[in-house]
Amino acid sequence: MICRTVAVLFLLVWIAGVALFFLSAGGAHWADLPAALSLTGLGIPWNLSGMMMGDAYGLRKAIVLLAPFVNLLLVYGICRLIARRICPNC
């Protein structure tokens, strides 16, 4: 139960960050990378790989937007693993 709660809260914060990213575009097709600052903490360390991609600006945006999904899967998986160790019959 707690794993679902943590995962849902993480998902809601990620959705809010993506919404802020697109709303900050001000009608433009894409927002700039500083507008994705709210997503930076959710996607570390995966979004740092976007800096090593060189001039692939569109790829860096995709990494910034999708990196939190990797962390969401990791958080949920680790939480389930810990929960099974603590209470194997639950």
N, C-alpha and C positions, 0 to 999 in steps of 0.2 A: 504494500500500500504506500509506504513512504517513497519507494522508488518511482512509482507512477507520479506521485505528487512533485517530487524533485524534477522529474523529466518534463512534466506539464508546465511547471514554473519556468524552467529553462526555455522550453518551446515558446511560451508566451513572451518572454523577454526578447527572444530571437525574432519573433514576428513583429514586435514593437520596433525593434531596431531596423528591420527591413522596411517597415512602413515609414519610419523617419528618414531612411536613406532615400526612398523614392519621393516622399513629400518635400524633401529639401531641394529637389531638383528644380522647383519653381516653374514647372511646366516644360522643362527641357527633357529630352529623351533619357539622358543618364545624369545622375548626380556626380559630383566630383568625389574623389577619395576622402578628403577631409570630412565630408558629410557622413561617411561610414564609420566615424570614430566611435559611435555607440556599439558597433559590432566588433571592434578590435579586441576588447576584453573577452568576448565570447568565443572568438576563433583562434586565440593564441594557442599553440605555436604555428598552426597551419597557415594562418594568413600572412605570416612573415615570409613564407616561401614565395609569395607574390612579388616581393621586392627583388627577388633573385631572377625574375623572369625577363628582365630587361625592359624593352619598350612595348611589351604586350599589354597595353592599357586595358583592353576589354577582358583579357584573361585575369588580370589583377582584380578587376571588379567582381568577376565571377567567384574568385577565390575568397575575397572578403565577404561576399554574401553567403557562400556555401560552407565555409570553414566551420561555423558553429554547429552545423549538422554532424560533423565528425565528432566534435566534443559532446554533443547530445547523445550520440550512440555510445561513446565511451563512458559517460556519466551513468547512463542507464545500465550498461553492462556491468560496470564495477559495482554499482549499487546492488544489482541482483546477485552478484557473486558474494558480496559481503552478507546480504540478507540470508542467502542459503547456508552460509557458514554459521551464522548466529542461530538461525532457527530452521533446521533442515526439514522439519515436518509441517511447517506453516504454508 
